[in-house]
Amino acid sequence: MADQQDPFREIRPYKDQEVAEVLNRLLYNDELISAITGYQFPNASKFFGWALKPMVRIALAREVGEVNSIAEFQMLVAKYMEKMIARTTTKLTVSGIDELDPEESYLFISNHRDIAMDPAFVNWVRHQFGMDTVRIAIGDNLLRKPHVSDLMRLNKSFIVNRSATAPREVMKALTQLSQYIDHSIVQDGQSIWIAQREGRAKDGNDQTDPAILKMFYMSHRKAKRSFSEAMERLNIVPVSISYEYDPCDALKANELNALAQEGEYEKGQFEDIESIVKGITGNKGRVHVAFGEVMRGEFETPEALAEEIDRQILKNYHLHSSNLIAAGRGDDISAEEQAEFNARLESVEGGARDILRAMYANPVTNQDKVKG
């Protein structure tokens, strides 16, 4: 009965009436309190963590004590987001947002460079323009720790089941996800952010996986909608997010180099969580968020739609000085910016250095192709 009343209970973001209980659970999660203590007091926590943790828990309880809704929780997040942007970016710009209707709900299909910051920047710029925040698709591979799952679902994230392996289980999970995305946009009037493919584009090549678009369609077959009709119903908008500097560039380059040299790369158990932290706290330089046009017209196949999404994402990608230098077009770039990029190259060795350069150069090459 519960599943019939709430068929998305296991994957959806939390609701307002669940907020108090979840926050109380988080306050008594020792791993979370330890992580916050270590972040706030990196040196003292090594020796006096036992004394600092109760103080951190009390301070946190005071801060969330009046939070009783998702909107109030996100306003709390916004305070920290503002500080993070001030510390880790030199400039944040946006384009195309004035073409969006604040009353409409959209399915934002975005290139994917940073696990947490891509949807966070989309949310931030929408918030600055008085628009509602989006629901965020996040893989269950990132939610191995219960407190991380709780925090993400408080921040309007919903779960993409990537751990299912049996064919029937996979089909059930994908159908439920397709139903939820349609329900969110059409019934709830809530926009969604989802990456254009599974995993980040670590090599700088942004490309939509048609399998994502096939998943969107799965829940529309019973209603006998054509693929084109179903996609138009979802109000798809491509989004290009570009970072002057990727805080995880060296990690990505070393991983790709290991794959090239040894044919495999074994990721640490919590490596994704470490990438999230580095992506949030690391220097990003200039950041640009570009919203494309709503997908309209006849797209008979997922491949045809993927091609048009790619065209918009690549065309709208804002090229920074780092991209131009990497592509050998940095003649007019200042010596200071040249030195900054060279320092990033020197942070890795051997084949990883060529990979890191290509990571920044590929957006230039790809944009040439769609504009040419």
Summary of the structure (lengths in Angstrom):
residues: 372
radius of gyration: 21.3
end to end distance: 56.5
largest distance: 66.2
contacts: 1135
relative contact order: 0.12
helix: 57%
strand: 10%
